[in-house]
């Protein structure tokens, strides 16, 4: 994705337990940095940590659609440029 902006807006569908975990992480970041912290900063930290893994290791964590049918319930993905 080629983008000249440093930040982009992104609509996400997240599980409630992931939101809770990100909120907790954002609160800990705020305590450490001494300022308000957005959930996006916590999400970026989590993604940085996760994406340091090899792709094959990340894909080994993938669950089947029968285990996680909630993603099928969202319908087709429509990407625009």
PDB file with SEQRES, HELIX, SHEET and CRYST1 records, atoms N, CA, C and O in Angstrom:
SEQRES   1 A   81  UNK UNK UNK UNK UNK UNK UNK UNK UNK UNK UNK UNK UNK          
SEQRES   2 A   81  UNK UNK UNK UNK UNK UNK UNK UNK UNK UNK UNK UNK UNK          
SEQRES   3 A   81  UNK UNK UNK UNK UNK UNK UNK UNK UNK UNK UNK UNK UNK          
SEQRES   4 A   81  UNK UNK UNK UNK UNK UNK UNK UNK UNK UNK UNK UNK UNK          
SEQRES   5 A   81  UNK UNK UNK UNK UNK UNK UNK UNK UNK UNK UNK UNK UNK          
SEQRES   6 A   81  UNK UNK UNK UNK UNK UNK UNK UNK UNK UNK UNK UNK UNK          
SEQRES   7 A   81  UNK UNK UNK                                                  
HELIX    1 AA1 UNK A   16  UNK A   33  1                                  18    
HELIX    2 AA2 UNK A   39  UNK A   50  1                                  12    
HELIX    3 AA3 UNK A   55  UNK A   60  1                                   6    
HELIX    4 AA4 UNK A   69  UNK A   74  5                                   6    
CRYST1    1.000    1.000    1.000  90.00  90.00  90.00 P 1           1          
ATOM      1  N   UNK A   1       0.845  -1.174   0.000  1.00  0.00           N  
ATOM      2  CA  UNK A   1       0.000   0.000   0.000  1.00  0.00           C  
ATOM      3  C   UNK A   1       0.887   1.234   0.000  1.00  0.00           C  
ATOM      4  O   UNK A   1       1.689   1.434   0.912  1.00  0.00           O  
ATOM      5  N   UNK A   2       0.739   2.047  -1.017  1.00  0.00           N  
ATOM      6  CA  UNK A   2       1.519   3.282  -1.095  1.00  0.00           C  
ATOM      7  C   UNK A   2       0.690   4.417  -0.532  1.00  0.00           C  
ATOM      8  O   UNK A   2      -0.420   4.686  -0.991  1.00  0.00           O  
ATOM      9  N   UNK A   3       1.245   5.075   0.467  1.00  0.00           N  
ATOM     10  CA  UNK A   3       0.528   6.156   1.126  1.00  0.00           C  
ATOM     11  C   UNK A   3       1.539   7.174   1.608  1.00  0.00           C  
ATOM     12  O   UNK A   3       2.546   6.807   2.214  1.00  0.00           O  
ATOM     13  N   UNK A   4       1.287   8.447   1.349  1.00  0.00           N  
ATOM     14  CA  UNK A   4       2.216   9.484   1.775  1.00  0.00           C  
ATOM     15  C   UNK A   4       1.944   9.980   3.193  1.00  0.00           C  
ATOM     16  O   UNK A   4       2.806  10.610   3.806  1.00  0.00           O  
ATOM     17  N   UNK A   5       0.757   9.699   3.714  1.00  0.00           N  
ATOM     18  CA  UNK A   5       0.409  10.112   5.068  1.00  0.00           C  
ATOM     19  C   UNK A   5       1.053   9.187   6.104  1.00  0.00           C  
ATOM     20  O   UNK A   5       1.254   8.002   5.840  1.00  0.00           O  
ATOM     21  N   UNK A   6       1.370   9.718   7.261  1.00  0.00           N  
ATOM     22  CA  UNK A   6       1.957   8.903   8.313  1.00  0.00           C  
ATOM     23  C   UNK A   6       0.911   8.096   9.073  1.00  0.00           C  
ATOM     24  O   UNK A   6       1.227   7.063   9.664  1.00  0.00           O  
ATOM     25  N   UNK A   7      -0.329   8.565   9.060  1.00  0.00           N  
ATOM     26  CA  UNK A   7      -1.433   7.866   9.729  1.00  0.00           C  
ATOM     27  C   UNK A   7      -2.595   7.739   8.760  1.00  0.00           C  
ATOM     28  O   UNK A   7      -2.845   8.638   7.956  1.00  0.00           O  
ATOM     29  N   UNK A   8      -3.296   6.630   8.838  1.00  0.00           N  
ATOM     30  CA  UNK A   8      -4.501   6.422   8.029  1.00  0.00           C  
ATOM     31  C   UNK A   8      -5.627   5.969   8.944  1.00  0.00           C  
ATOM     32  O   UNK A   8      -5.381   5.411  10.013  1.00  0.00           O  
ATOM     33  N   UNK A   9      -6.862   6.212   8.521  1.00  0.00           N  
ATOM     34  CA  UNK A   9      -8.019   5.723   9.275  1.00  0.00           C  
ATOM     35  C   UNK A   9      -8.349   4.329   8.785  1.00  0.00           C  
ATOM     36  O   UNK A   9      -8.239   4.023   7.597  1.00  0.00           O  
ATOM     37  N   UNK A  10      -8.762   3.482   9.734  1.00  0.00           N  
ATOM     38  CA  UNK A  10      -9.074   2.103   9.405  1.00  0.00           C  
ATOM     39  C   UNK A  10     -10.234   1.653  10.280  1.00  0.00           C  
ATOM     40  O   UNK A  10     -10.164   1.742  11.506  1.00  0.00           O  
ATOM     41  N   UNK A  11     -11.297   1.171   9.655  1.00  0.00           N  
ATOM     42  CA  UNK A  11     -12.429   0.615  10.405  1.00  0.00           C  
ATOM     43  C   UNK A  11     -12.131  -0.846  10.678  1.00  0.00           C  
ATOM     44  O   UNK A  11     -11.796  -1.594   9.760  1.00  0.00           O  
ATOM     45  N   UNK A  12     -12.250  -1.259  11.929  1.00  0.00           N  
ATOM     46  CA  UNK A  12     -11.928  -2.625  12.319  1.00  0.00           C  
ATOM     47  C   UNK A  12     -13.113  -3.303  12.985  1.00  0.00           C  
ATOM     48  O   UNK A  12     -13.924  -2.666  13.658  1.00  0.00           O  
ATOM     49  N   UNK A  13     -13.192  -4.599  12.783  1.00  0.00           N  
ATOM     50  CA  UNK A  13     -14.109  -5.446  13.550  1.00  0.00           C  
ATOM     51  C   UNK A  13     -13.217  -6.242  14.493  1.00  0.00           C  
ATOM     52  O   UNK A  13     -12.411  -7.056  14.042  1.00  0.00           O  
ATOM     53  N   UNK A  14     -13.352  -6.017  15.792  1.00  0.00           N  
ATOM     54  CA  UNK A  14     -12.521  -6.700  16.775  1.00  0.00           C  
ATOM     55  C   UNK A  14     -13.392  -7.404  17.807  1.00  0.00           C  
ATOM     56  O   UNK A  14     -14.501  -6.968  18.113  1.00  0.00           O  
ATOM     57  N   UNK A  15     -12.870  -8.483  18.325  1.00  0.00           N  
ATOM     58  CA  UNK A  15     -13.563  -9.197  19.399  1.00  0.00           C  
ATOM     59  C   UNK A  15     -13.511  -8.366  20.676  1.00  0.00           C  
ATOM     60  O   UNK A  15     -12.542  -7.643  20.908  1.00  0.00           O  
ATOM     61  N   UNK A  16     -14.558  -8.466  21.510  1.00  0.00           N  
ATOM     62  CA  UNK A  16     -14.570  -7.707  22.764  1.00  0.00           C  
ATOM     63  C   UNK A  16     -13.358  -7.998  23.659  1.00  0.00           C  
ATOM     64  O   UNK A  16     -12.833  -7.085  24.296  1.00  0.00           O  
ATOM     65  N   UNK A  17     -12.911  -9.257  23.711  1.00  0.00           N  
ATOM     66  CA  UNK A  17     -11.758  -9.553  24.563  1.00  0.00           C  
ATOM     67  C   UNK A  17     -10.478  -8.918  24.008  1.00  0.00           C  
ATOM     68  O   UNK A  17      -9.569  -8.596  24.773  1.00  0.00           O  
ATOM     69  N   UNK A  18     -10.400  -8.738  22.692  1.00  0.00           N  
ATOM     70  CA  UNK A  18      -9.243  -8.049  22.122  1.00  0.00           C  
ATOM     71  C   UNK A  18      -9.283  -6.556  22.459  1.00  0.00           C  
ATOM     72  O   UNK A  18      -8.254  -5.947  22.752  1.00  0.00           O  
ATOM     73  N   UNK A  19     -10.492  -5.976  22.413  1.00  0.00           N  
ATOM     74  CA  UNK A  19     -10.633  -4.566  22.798  1.00  0.00           C  
ATOM     75  C   UNK A  19     -10.238  -4.378  24.255  1.00  0.00           C  
ATOM     76  O   UNK A  19      -9.539  -3.423  24.595  1.00  0.00           O  
ATOM     77  N   UNK A  20     -10.685  -5.288  25.115  1.00  0.00           N  
ATOM     78  CA  UNK A  20     -10.319  -5.200  26.529  1.00  0.00           C  
ATOM     79  C   UNK A  20      -8.816  -5.278  26.710  1.00  0.00           C  
ATOM     80  O   UNK A  20      -8.237  -4.516  27.484  1.00  0.00           O  
ATOM     81  N   UNK A  21      -8.185  -6.195  25.999  1.00  0.00           N  
ATOM     82  CA  UNK A  21      -6.731  -6.354  26.113  1.00  0.00           C  
ATOM     83  C   UNK A  21      -6.007  -5.124  25.594  1.00  0.00           C  
ATOM     84  O   UNK A  21      -5.039  -4.675  26.207  1.00  0.00           O  
ATOM     85  N   UNK A  22      -6.461  -4.568  24.469  1.00  0.00           N  
ATOM     86  CA  UNK A  22      -5.842  -3.354  23.920  1.00  0.00           C  
ATOM     87  C   UNK A  22      -6.047  -2.159  24.843  1.00  0.00           C  
ATOM     88  O   UNK A  22      -5.153  -1.329  25.002  1.00  0.00           O  
ATOM     89  N   UNK A  23      -7.235  -2.076  25.453  1.00  0.00           N  
ATOM     90  CA  UNK A  23      -7.503  -0.990  26.403  1.00  0.00           C  
ATOM     91  C   UNK A  23      -6.565  -1.080  27.600  1.00  0.00           C  
ATOM     92  O   UNK A  23      -6.006  -0.076  28.041  1.00  0.00           O  
ATOM     93  N   UNK A  24      -6.401  -2.287  28.116  1.00  0.00           N  
ATOM     94  CA  UNK A  24      -5.483  -2.502  29.230  1.00  0.00           C  
ATOM     95  C   UNK A  24      -4.068  -2.097  28.829  1.00  0.00           C  
ATOM     96  O   UNK A  24      -3.375  -1.409  29.578  1.00  0.00           O  
ATOM     97  N   UNK A  25      -3.643  -2.531  27.638  1.00  0.00           N  
ATOM     98  CA  UNK A  25      -2.311  -2.198  27.159  1.00  0.00           C  
ATOM     99  C   UNK A  25      -2.148  -0.685  26.976  1.00  0.00           C  
ATOM    100  O   UNK A  25      -1.108  -0.124  27.321  1.00  0.00           O  
ATOM    101  N   UNK A  26      -3.179  -0.027  26.433  1.00  0.00           N  
ATOM    102  CA  UNK A  26      -3.134   1.430  26.256  1.00  0.00           C  
ATOM    103  C   UNK A  26      -3.008   2.139  27.603  1.00  0.00           C  
ATOM    104  O   UNK A  26      -2.284   3.127  27.723  1.00  0.00           O  
ATOM    105  N   UNK A  27      -3.706   1.637  28.605  1.00  0.00           N  
ATOM    106  CA  UNK A  27      -3.598   2.221  29.950  1.00  0.00           C  
ATOM    107  C   UNK A  27      -2.185   2.077  30.502  1.00  0.00           C  
ATOM    108  O   UNK A  27      -1.662   3.007  31.117  1.00  0.00           O  
ATOM    109  N   UNK A  28      -1.570   0.927  30.290  1.00  0.00           N  
ATOM    110  CA  UNK A  28      -0.190   0.715  30.760  1.00  0.00           C  
ATOM    111  C   UNK A  28       0.791   1.612  29.998  1.00  0.00           C  
ATOM    112  O   UNK A  28       1.746   2.129  30.579  1.00  0.00           O  
ATOM    113  N   UNK A  29       0.551   1.794  28.689  1.00  0.00           N  
ATOM    114  CA  UNK A  29       1.402   2.699  27.899  1.00  0.00           C  
ATOM    115  C   UNK A  29       1.262   4.122  28.422  1.00  0.00           C  
ATOM    116  O   UNK A  29       2.255   4.835  28.568  1.00  0.00           O  
ATOM    117  N   UNK A  30       0.020   4.536  28.706  1.00  0.00           N  
ATOM    118  CA  UNK A  30      -0.228   5.888  29.223  1.00  0.00           C  
ATOM    119  C   UNK A  30       0.500   6.104  30.545  1.00  0.00           C  
ATOM    120  O   UNK A  30       1.079   7.167  30.773  1.00  0.00           O  
ATOM    121  N   UNK A  31       0.471   5.097  31.415  1.00  0.00           N  
ATOM    122  CA  UNK A  31       1.188   5.210  32.694  1.00  0.00           C  
ATOM    123  C   UNK A  31       2.682   5.361  32.463  1.00  0.00           C  
ATOM    124  O   UNK A  31       3.338   6.177  33.110  1.00  0.00           O  
ATOM    125  N   UNK A  32       3.218   4.572  31.538  1.00  0.00           N  
ATOM    126  CA  UNK A  32       4.658   4.602  31.280  1.00  0.00           C  
ATOM    127  C   UNK A  32       5.089   5.913  30.624  1.00  0.00           C  
ATOM    128  O   UNK A  32       6.138   6.460  30.963  1.00  0.00           O  
ATOM    129  N   UNK A  33       4.274   6.423  29.675  1.00  0.00           N  
ATOM    130  CA  UNK A  33       4.638   7.627  28.935  1.00  0.00           C  
ATOM    131  C   UNK A  33       4.148   8.909  29.602  1.00  0.00           C  
ATOM    132  O   UNK A  33       4.616   9.996  29.263  1.00  0.00           O  
ATOM    133  N   UNK A  34       3.215   8.798  30.541  1.00  0.00           N  
ATOM    134  CA  UNK A  34       2.718   9.974  31.245  1.00  0.00           C  
ATOM    135  C   UNK A  34       1.835  10.862  30.391  1.00  0.00           C  
ATOM    136  O   UNK A  34       1.823  12.080  30.569  1.00  0.00           O  
ATOM    137  N   UNK A  35       1.094  10.266  29.463  1.00  0.00           N  
ATOM    138  CA  UNK A  35       0.178  11.033  28.612  1.00  0.00           C  
ATOM    139  C   UNK A  35      -0.962  10.117  28.173  1.00  0.00           C  
ATOM    140  O   UNK A  35      -0.894   8.898  28.336  1.00  0.00           O  
ATOM    141  N   UNK A  36      -2.018  10.727  27.610  1.00  0.00           N  
ATOM    142  CA  UNK A  36      -3.126   9.951  27.072  1.00  0.00           C  
ATOM    143  C   UNK A  36      -2.629   9.110  25.902  1.00  0.00           C  
ATOM    144  O   UNK A  36      -1.738   9.527  25.161  1.00  0.00           O  
ATOM    145  N   UNK A  37      -3.203   7.938  25.744  1.00  0.00           N  
ATOM    146  CA  UNK A  37      -2.781   7.031  24.688  1.00  0.00           C  
ATOM    147  C   UNK A  37      -4.004   6.522  23.933  1.00  0.00           C  
ATOM    148  O   UNK A  37      -5.000   6.135  24.543  1.00  0.00           O  
ATOM    149  N   UNK A  38      -3.924   6.524  22.625  1.00  0.00           N  
ATOM    150  CA  UNK A  38      -5.001   5.988  21.797  1.00  0.00           C  
ATOM    151  C   UNK A  38      -4.890   4.475  21.711  1.00  0.00           C  
ATOM    152  O   UNK A  38      -3.801   3.919  21.858  1.00  0.00           O  
ATOM    153  N   UNK A  39      -6.014   3.807  21.472  1.00  0.00           N  
ATOM    154  CA  UNK A  39      -5.991   2.357  21.271  1.00  0.00           C  
ATOM    155  C   UNK A  39      -5.103   1.998  20.081  1.00  0.00           C  
ATOM    156  O   UNK A  39      -4.492   0.929  20.058  1.00  0.00           O  
ATOM    157  N   UNK A  40      -5.033   2.887  19.098  1.00  0.00           N  
ATOM    158  CA  UNK A  40      -4.206   2.625  17.916  1.00  0.00           C  
ATOM    159  C   UNK A  40      -2.741   2.458  18.291  1.00  0.00           C  
ATOM    160  O   UNK A  40      -2.027   1.683  17.655  1.00  0.00           O  
ATOM    161  N   UNK A  41      -2.284   3.168  19.310  1.00  0.00           N  
ATOM    162  CA  UNK A  41      -0.894   3.024  19.745  1.00  0.00           C  
ATOM    163  C   UNK A  41      -0.666   1.648  20.360  1.00  0.00           C  
ATOM    164  O   UNK A  41       0.379   1.032  20.151  1.00  0.00           O  
ATOM    165  N   UNK A  42      -1.643   1.173  21.113  1.00  0.00           N  
ATOM    166  CA  UNK A  42      -1.552  -0.172  21.676  1.00  0.00           C  
ATOM    167  C   UNK A  42      -1.632  -1.221  20.572  1.00  0.00           C  
ATOM    168  O   UNK A  42      -0.914  -2.220  20.609  1.00  0.00           O  
ATOM    169  N   UNK A  43      -2.502  -0.995  19.592  1.00  0.00           N  
ATOM    170  CA  UNK A  43      -2.620  -1.922  18.468  1.00  0.00           C  
ATOM    171  C   UNK A  43      -1.320  -1.961  17.665  1.00  0.00           C  
ATOM    172  O   UNK A  43      -0.880  -3.032  17.247  1.00  0.00           O  
ATOM    173  N   UNK A  44      -0.717  -0.816  17.453  1.00  0.00           N  
ATOM    174  CA  UNK A  44       0.562  -0.759  16.740  1.00  0.00           C  
ATOM    175  C   UNK A  44       1.638  -1.548  17.487  1.00  0.00           C  
ATOM    176  O   UNK A  44       2.424  -2.270  16.873  1.00  0.00           O  
ATOM    177  N   UNK A  45       1.669  -1.408  18.799  1.00  0.00           N  
ATOM    178  CA  UNK A  45       2.640  -2.151  19.603  1.00  0.00           C  
ATOM    179  C   UNK A  45       2.403  -3.657  19.476  1.00  0.00           C  
ATOM    180  O   UNK A  45       3.346  -4.431  19.315  1.00  0.00           O  
ATOM    181  N   UNK A  46       1.133  -4.061  19.551  1.00  0.00           N  
ATOM    182  CA  UNK A  46       0.806  -5.487  19.421  1.00  0.00           C  
ATOM    183  C   UNK A  46       1.165  -6.014  18.038  1.00  0.00           C  
ATOM    184  O   UNK A  46       1.685  -7.122  17.908  1.00  0.00           O  
ATOM    185  N   UNK A  47       0.890  -5.224  17.008  1.00  0.00           N  
ATOM    186  CA  UNK A  47       1.232  -5.644  15.648  1.00  0.00           C  
ATOM    187  C   UNK A  47       2.745  -5.718  15.454  1.00  0.00           C  
ATOM    188  O   UNK A  47       3.251  -6.657  14.839  1.00  0.00           O  
ATOM    189  N   UNK A  48       3.461  -4.731  15.978  1.00  0.00           N  
ATOM    190  CA  UNK A  48       4.928  -4.765  15.886  1.00  0.00           C  
ATOM    191  C   UNK A  48       5.479  -6.031  16.530  1.00  0.00           C  
ATOM    192  O   UNK A  48       6.365  -6.686  15.980  1.00  0.00           O  
ATOM    193  N   UNK A  49       4.943  -6.366  17.701  1.00  0.00           N  
ATOM    194  CA  UNK A  49       5.409  -7.565  18.405  1.00  0.00           C  
ATOM    195  C   UNK A  49       5.068  -8.819  17.610  1.00  0.00           C  
ATOM    196  O   UNK A  49       5.913  -9.698  17.440  1.00  0.00           O  
ATOM    197  N   UNK A  50       3.834  -8.905  17.125  1.00  0.00           N  
ATOM    198  CA  UNK A  50       3.403 -10.085  16.391  1.00  0.00           C  
ATOM    199  C   UNK A  50       4.088 -10.232  15.043  1.00  0.00           C  
ATOM    200  O   UNK A  50       4.411 -11.343  14.621  1.00  0.00           O  
ATOM    201  N   UNK A  51       4.310  -9.111  14.369  1.00  0.00           N  
ATOM    202  CA  UNK A  51       4.888  -9.180  13.030  1.00  0.00           C  
ATOM    203  C   UNK A  51       6.401  -9.378  13.048  1.00  0.00           C  
ATOM    204  O   UNK A  51       7.026  -9.473  11.992  1.00  0.00           O  
ATOM    205  N   UNK A  52       6.988  -9.439  14.232  1.00  0.00           N  
ATOM    206  CA  UNK A  52       8.410  -9.799  14.289  1.00  0.00           C  
ATOM    207  C   UNK A  52       8.568 -11.310  14.133  1.00  0.00           C  
ATOM    208  O   UNK A  52       9.669 -11.804  13.888  1.00  0.00           O  
ATOM    209  N   UNK A  53       7.460 -12.039  14.277  1.00  0.00           N  
ATOM    210  CA  UNK A  53       7.481 -13.491  14.063  1.00  0.00           C  
ATOM    211  C   UNK A  53       7.612 -13.767  12.573  1.00  0.00           C  
ATOM    212  O   UNK A  53       7.281 -12.915  11.747  1.00  0.00           O  
ATOM    213  N   UNK A  54       8.089 -14.941  12.233  1.00  0.00           N  
ATOM    214  CA  UNK A  54       8.103 -15.383  10.842  1.00  0.00           C  
ATOM    215  C   UNK A  54       6.656 -15.626  10.399  1.00  0.00           C  
ATOM    216  O   UNK A  54       5.816 -16.026  11.205  1.00  0.00           O  
ATOM    217  N   UNK A  55       6.371 -15.384   9.121  1.00  0.00           N  
ATOM    218  CA  UNK A  55       5.009 -15.573   8.621  1.00  0.00           C  
ATOM    219  C   UNK A  55       4.510 -16.988   8.878  1.00  0.00           C  
ATOM    220  O   UNK A  55       3.343 -17.182   9.219  1.00  0.00           O  
ATOM    221  N   UNK A  56       5.377 -17.968   8.717  1.00  0.00           N  
ATOM    222  CA  UNK A  56       4.941 -19.361   8.929  1.00  0.00           C  
ATOM    223  C   UNK A  56       4.533 -19.584  10.386  1.00  0.00           C  
ATOM    224  O   UNK A  56       3.604 -20.347  10.654  1.00  0.00           O  
ATOM    225  N   UNK A  57       5.213 -18.930  11.328  1.00  0.00           N  
ATOM    226  CA  UNK A  57       4.832 -19.051  12.739  1.00  0.00           C  
ATOM    227  C   UNK A  57       3.476 -18.402  12.997  1.00  0.00           C  
ATOM    228  O   UNK A  57       2.648 -18.945  13.728  1.00  0.00           O  
ATOM    229  N   UNK A  58       3.254 -17.234  12.390  1.00  0.00           N  
ATOM    230  CA  UNK A  58       1.954 -16.572  12.547  1.00  0.00           C  
ATOM    231  C   UNK A  58       0.845 -17.427  11.947  1.00  0.00           C  
ATOM    232  O   UNK A  58      -0.217 -17.582  12.551  1.00  0.00           O  
ATOM    233  N   UNK A  59       1.085 -17.981  10.765  1.00  0.00           N  
ATOM    234  CA  UNK A  59       0.058 -18.795  10.110  1.00  0.00           C  
ATOM    235  C   UNK A  59      -0.222 -20.081  10.871  1.00  0.00           C  
ATOM    236  O   UNK A  59      -1.311 -20.642  10.757  1.00  0.00           O  
ATOM    237  N   UNK A  60       0.747 -20.554  11.645  1.00  0.00           N  
ATOM    238  CA  UNK A  60       0.510 -21.730  12.482  1.00  0.00           C  
ATOM    239  C   UNK A  60      -0.514 -21.442  13.577  1.00  0.00           C  
ATOM    240  O   UNK A  60      -1.138 -22.368  14.095  1.00  0.00           O  
ATOM    241  N   UNK A  61      -0.693 -20.176  13.933  1.00  0.00           N  
ATOM    242  CA  UNK A  61      -1.666 -19.770  14.955  1.00  0.00           C  
ATOM    243  C   UNK A  61      -3.084 -19.645  14.393  1.00  0.00           C  
ATOM    244  O   UNK A  61      -4.044 -19.510  15.151  1.00  0.00           O  
ATOM    245  N   UNK A  62      -3.213 -19.688  13.071  1.00  0.00           N  
ATOM    246  CA  UNK A  62      -4.498 -19.505  12.413  1.00  0.00           C  
ATOM    247  C   UNK A  62      -5.471 -20.624  12.776  1.00  0.00           C  
ATOM    248  O   UNK A  62      -5.103 -21.799  12.791  1.00  0.00           O  
ATOM    249  N   UNK A  63      -6.715 -20.247  13.068  1.00  0.00           N  
ATOM    250  CA  UNK A  63      -7.765 -21.217  13.373  1.00  0.00           C  
ATOM    251  C   UNK A  63      -8.661 -21.388  12.150  1.00  0.00           C  
ATOM    252  O   UNK A  63      -8.752 -20.491  11.312  1.00  0.00           O  
ATOM    253  N   UNK A  64      -9.313 -22.527  12.050  1.00  0.00           N  
ATOM    254  CA  UNK A  64     -10.180 -22.815  10.902  1.00  0.00           C  
ATOM    255  C   UNK A  64     -11.456 -21.975  10.970  1.00  0.00           C  
ATOM    256  O   UNK A  64     -11.798 -21.418  12.012  1.00  0.00           O  
ATOM    257  N   UNK A  65     -12.146 -21.900   9.838  1.00  0.00           N  
ATOM    258  CA  UNK A  65     -13.410 -21.154   9.783  1.00  0.00           C  
ATOM    259  C   UNK A  65     -14.485 -21.792  10.642  1.00  0.00           C  
ATOM    260  O   UNK A  65     -15.388 -21.096  11.104  1.00  0.00           O  
ATOM    261  N   UNK A  66     -14.414 -23.080  10.866  1.00  0.00           N  
ATOM    262  CA  UNK A  66     -15.403 -23.709  11.751  1.00  0.00           C  
ATOM    263  C   UNK A  66     -15.174 -23.304  13.198  1.00  0.00           C  
ATOM    264  O   UNK A  66     -16.123 -23.245  13.980  1.00  0.00           O  
ATOM    265  N   UNK A  67     -13.933 -23.026  13.564  1.00  0.00           N  
ATOM    266  CA  UNK A  67     -13.631 -22.572  14.926  1.00  0.00           C  
ATOM    267  C   UNK A  67     -13.924 -21.082  15.091  1.00  0.00           C  
ATOM    268  O   UNK A  67     -14.288 -20.635  16.178  1.00  0.00           O  
ATOM    269  N   UNK A  68     -13.766 -20.321  14.020  1.00  0.00           N  
ATOM    270  CA  UNK A  68     -13.975 -18.875  14.079  1.00  0.00           C  
ATOM    271  C   UNK A  68     -14.938 -18.431  12.991  1.00  0.00           C  
ATOM    272  O   UNK A  68     -14.554 -17.709  12.071  1.00  0.00           O  
ATOM    273  N   UNK A  69     -16.169 -18.856  13.095  1.00  0.00           N  
ATOM    274  CA  UNK A  69     -17.161 -18.554  12.060  1.00  0.00           C  
ATOM    275  C   UNK A  69     -17.569 -17.080  12.045  1.00  0.00           C  
ATOM    276  O   UNK A  69     -18.195 -16.625  11.087  1.00  0.00           O  
ATOM    277  N   UNK A  70     -17.229 -16.345  13.075  1.00  0.00           N  
ATOM    278  CA  UNK A  70     -17.616 -14.924  13.129  1.00  0.00           C  
ATOM    279  C   UNK A  70     -17.072 -14.139  11.942  1.00  0.00           C  
ATOM    280  O   UNK A  70     -17.683 -13.156  11.523  1.00  0.00           O  
ATOM    281  N   UNK A  71     -15.928 -14.559  11.390  1.00  0.00           N  
ATOM    282  CA  UNK A  71     -15.362 -13.832  10.255  1.00  0.00           C  
ATOM    283  C   UNK A  71     -16.177 -14.080   8.987  1.00  0.00           C  
ATOM    284  O   UNK A  71     -16.288 -13.194   8.139  1.00  0.00           O  
ATOM    285  N   UNK A  72     -16.742 -15.267   8.854  1.00  0.00           N  
ATOM    286  CA  UNK A  72     -17.607 -15.540   7.702  1.00  0.00           C  
ATOM    287  C   UNK A  72     -18.905 -14.752   7.791  1.00  0.00           C  
ATOM    288  O   UNK A  72     -19.478 -14.392   6.762  1.00  0.00           O  
ATOM    289  N   UNK A  73     -19.373 -14.481   8.986  1.00  0.00           N  
ATOM    290  CA  UNK A  73     -20.627 -13.784   9.204  1.00  0.00           C  
ATOM    291  C   UNK A  73     -20.574 -12.336   8.729  1.00  0.00           C  
ATOM    292  O   UNK A  73     -21.617 -11.716   8.522  1.00  0.00           O  
ATOM    293  N   UNK A  74     -19.377 -11.794   8.554  1.00  0.00           N  
ATOM    294  CA  UNK A  74     -19.257 -10.388   8.144  1.00  0.00           C  
ATOM    295  C   UNK A  74     -19.548 -10.180   6.662  1.00  0.00           C  
ATOM    296  O   UNK A  74     -19.791  -9.054   6.228  1.00  0.00           O  
ATOM    297  N   UNK A  75     -19.525 -11.254   5.891  1.00  0.00           N  
ATOM    298  CA  UNK A  75     -19.791 -11.133   4.457  1.00  0.00           C  
ATOM    299  C   UNK A  75     -18.505 -10.905   3.672  1.00  0.00           C  
ATOM    300  O   UNK A  75     -17.406 -10.977   4.222  1.00  0.00           O  
ATOM    301  N   UNK A  76     -18.659 -10.627   2.373  1.00  0.00           N  
ATOM    302  CA  UNK A  76     -17.479 -10.497   1.509  1.00  0.00           C  
ATOM    303  C   UNK A  76     -16.665  -9.242   1.813  1.00  0.00           C  
ATOM    304  O   UNK A  76     -17.181  -8.265   2.356  1.00  0.00           O  
ATOM    305  N   UNK A  77     -15.398  -9.289   1.456  1.00  0.00           N  
ATOM    306  CA  UNK A  77     -14.495  -8.157   1.632  1.00  0.00           C  
ATOM    307  C   UNK A  77     -14.497  -7.347   0.343  1.00  0.00           C  
ATOM    308  O   UNK A  77     -14.300  -7.895  -0.742  1.00  0.00           O  
ATOM    309  N   UNK A  78     -14.719  -6.050   0.462  1.00  0.00           N  
ATOM    310  CA  UNK A  78     -14.688  -5.147  -0.707  1.00  0.00           C  
ATOM    311  C   UNK A  78     -13.594  -4.123  -0.435  1.00  0.00           C  
ATOM    312  O   UNK A  78     -13.717  -3.281   0.454  1.00  0.00           O  
ATOM    313  N   UNK A  79     -12.536  -4.211  -1.208  1.00  0.00           N  
ATOM    314  CA  UNK A  79     -11.409  -3.284  -1.040  1.00  0.00           C  
ATOM    315  C   UNK A  79     -11.443  -2.253  -2.155  1.00  0.00           C  
ATOM    316  O   UNK A  79     -11.606  -2.601  -3.325  1.00  0.00           O  
ATOM    317  N   UNK A  80     -11.290  -0.993  -1.796  1.00  0.00           N  
ATOM    318  CA  UNK A  80     -11.255   0.080  -2.802  1.00  0.00           C  
ATOM    319  C   UNK A  80      -9.895   0.749  -2.748  1.00  0.00           C  
ATOM    320  O   UNK A  80      -9.206   0.717  -1.728  1.00  0.00           O  
ATOM    321  N   UNK A  81      -9.533   1.339  -3.832  1.00  0.00           N  
ATOM    322  CA  UNK A  81      -8.233   2.040  -3.884  1.00  0.00           C  
ATOM    323  C   UNK A  81      -8.424   3.507  -3.949  1.00  0.00           C  
ATOM    324  O   UNK A  81      -7.447   4.255  -3.998  1.00  0.00           O  
TER     325      UNK A  81                                                      
END                                                                             
